[in-house]
Amino acid sequence: MLKFAMVKFHIIIPAAGSGSRMGLGQPKQYLKIHKKTFVERVIRVFENISLVNSIHIALHRDDDIWKKLNLSFSAKVNVHYCGGESRVKTVLNTLGVIKDSVGENDWILVHDAARPGIEEKEVQHLMHTLQNDSVGGLLAYPIVDTIKISNKEDRVVDSPLRDNLWQAQTPQMYRYKMLCDALEQFNGVPTDESQAIEHLGMKPKLIKGNLKNFKVTYQEDLSILESLIDK
């Protein structure tokens, strides 16, 4: 049995997006795969991990779908209607909502609702590997394809070496106070939590994840994911 320091682990699942790029008329988190919504699948993964102390679902303030799902979860699952104009703002809002119930050194794991391919073993590996890390880190997958950099006319201008290139995934795991400071101090909108941490001068640890844990963005991604994950 793994032994963890006396620190708590809290999950934030931003689920306030509109999913406009998929053009399906509903937010991605409510799309279904094998008859379960993305957000339910994601919640169940974290809910089944005993070392997770709390799970926080961040919905759009005008969300009128969640309650209609009539889902039942354990007491560790909390729902907050605190979504912001961006994913990062949603995370920041949620960090503010839970500030009185977490310690500044507690771990926060942020996971995209649009990544329903996440598995328990990957989350546990991330938690175990980073539990005593001074910075934290994220799941990621090494890039194996050749990468091209284009100009505005979609002409190739460079082909960078891929030896040290990774595709970032989630969860991304950082201490509560460090994450708050990073997101609040970032000038602009970071692409993810790790970019904000990097701007504090920190070097997040990359933990190899699973190819199934990709972010569903386009309609064709649905059929790919269906063939990869279990019912």
Secondary structure, 3 states (H helix, E strand, C coil): CCCCCCCCEEEEEEECCCCHHHCCCCCHHHCEECCEEHHHHHHHHHHCCCCEEEEEEEECCCCCCHHHHCCCCCCCEEEECCCCCCHHHHHHHHHHHCHHHCCCCCEEEECCCCCCCCCHHHHHHHHHHHCCCCCEEEEEEECCCCCCEECCCCCEEECCCCCCCEEEEEEEEEEHHHHHHHHHHCCCCCCCHHHHHHCCCCCCEEEECCCCCCCCCCHHHHHHHHHHCCC
